[in-house]
Amino acid sequence: MSTSTWLITGSSRGLGLEIVRQLIRSPANLVIATCRNPANATALQALKSDAKGPLHIIPLDVSDPNSIRSSVKTVGDILGEQGLDYLYNNAGITPGPEAAFDFEYSALLETLQVNIAAPALISQVYLPLVEKSNRKVIVNVSSALGSLALNTWGSVQSVYSVTKAGLNMLTKKQANAKPDLIVITVSPGWTKTGKYMGGSDATLEPYESVEGQLKLVKGLTLQDSGKFFDQTGGILPW
């Protein structure tokens, strides 16, 4: 049986946790789940007993460049001679629903660091492992709120929307720079996760979004690189 290798950021809760939960159902997946503090990630640690294949939980704090860089050796040691088939830049934050003239400057900087700078750096330092693999897929988890054409929430959710629009452009640039890779951005849909990331009013359960995402991601081809998808595989406007 051939093994697919996966690395998921932001795995301790929300969509990241659900991505790990679904991937570990198959013995064909080697899953590397990352989060800031694995020792405190109770729900993630609990998945070990359910894993049908290898599940490795390692520290990777997306707000800390040193943590990002130091994680590469750990992952390389886990993979051995294998490459990294799927790099899943899932981790993200939102400071809240503030409008364009109301947000805190510090909140914008923090969100830019986590939502754009972190996936940019992670993709850079993990590139050799991705290029070594058979699939060579990078998934940047964005949002429909990052679509200039849709501008779904008008003037609010401004910080989050700005950073996700930037992540979309990063995806296009990455796809153009490396035509042998498959680099996409995907909106998970309005999902019941954190307070400002969907909450109880959202229309999708995390498992529904992740089922759609994984079906999409596993079926990607080179022709899909540089595209902006929703969780069903539909194309979203930039």
Summary of the structure (lengths in Angstrom):
residues: 238
radius of gyration: 16.6
end to end distance: 38.8
largest distance: 54.6
contacts: 797
relative contact order: 0.14
helix: 45%
strand: 16%
